[in-house]
Amino acid sequence: MAYRGIELQWSSSPRGAGEECLLLVHIRKVVGRVTYRACDTCAEGVITDVVLDEPFRDSGLGTRALSHLRSRYPDVAWRTTLDNRLTRALLRRMCIPRAPAGAKCFHAHNGVVDAAGG
């Protein structure tokens, strides 16, 4: 029931630095969030945070959120900097490989940084 009552909304990340968030909202309350950076220039994306409130953790919302993120950026190859117990299984299940902490886009390594902070 809660799964169907979840709205997915896009937002800028309060962290700034070119990050964005996919918010999971249930009855006007944010119950989860996926924070990420996506670069159209490199076709690379990095998931930097996944948070789900306790009652929603085993409901499939994490899978739904990451699938929705992939559908918004269909040509982006996703990686993650996360390595904690709560997200490890989800990211493995979604075939999202681990990237080094502070991972940057390919073109950022060449001295060019896009406006989104990639």
N, C-alpha and C positions, 0 to 999 in steps of 0.2 A: 504494500500500500504506500509506504513512504517513498519507494523507488519511483512510483508514478507521480508523486506530489513534488518532486524535485525539479526546480527550474535551473537551467544552466545560463549564467550571465557572464559577460566578458567585462574586465575591469583592468585599469592600470594597477601595477603592484605598488603598495605603499613603500616598498624598498627602493623604488626608482630604478636607476641603472639599466634602463631598457627592458625591464622585466614586466610581464603582464600576468594576469590571473584569470583563471576560469573559476568562477564562484559557483558553488552548489547551494541553492537557496530552498529552504523548506518553510513554508508559511512565514515569509518575510524575515527569516533568520538564516544567516550563513551557517551551514553545517559542514562545509568542506571547501577546500580550495586547492587548485593546482597552480603553482607559480612556475613560470617558464620564460625563456628567451627564444625567439625564433628569428632566423635571418633568411630572408628570401634570396639574398645575393649568393649565399653559400648553400642554401637548401639544407641547413642544419638547425636543429633545435636542441635546447638543453632544459630538462625539467629539474628545477632547483628545490622544489618543495611540494609535498603532497600531504594534506591534512584532512582528516575526516573525524567528525565527532564520534565518540564511542558507539552510540546506538546504530550508527550507519556503516560501521567498518566492514561487516560481513554481509552487506546487502547487495554487493555488485556495483555500488556507485563509483568506486575507484576505476573499475574497468569501463564503465559508461563514460566517465569524465575523460579518461585517456583516449578512448575511441572517438569521442566528440572532438578532442583536440586534434587528433590525426585527420579527421574529416575536414576540419577548418584549414589545415595546412597539409594537403594531400601529397605534395612533392618534397616534404621536409623529412630528413632522416633524424630520428630522435635519439638522444642519449640522456643520461641522468648523472648528477653528481651525488645522489642520495645513496646511502648504504646503511640503513637502519632496519631493524627487525620488522617494523610495521609496514614498510613499503617494499622490502626486498622481494617478497613473493609476488606482489602485484606487478612490479616492473619486470620480473623474470617471466611471468605469465604473458605479459604484453610484448615480450621480446625487445625490451628497451635496454641496450647495453650500458654499462657503467663508463662514465667519462672521468678524467682527472678533475679534482676540485679546481675551480676557477677556469674551467675549460672555455676557450674563446672560439669564435668562428675561424674558418680557414683563412679568410681574407684579413682578419684582424692580426693574424700572425705575420702577414706581409706588410703591416704598417698602415692598412686602410681599415677604418672602423666606420660602419654605417651609422645613420642617424638614430637607429633604434638601440645603439649601444652594443651591437653584436661583437 
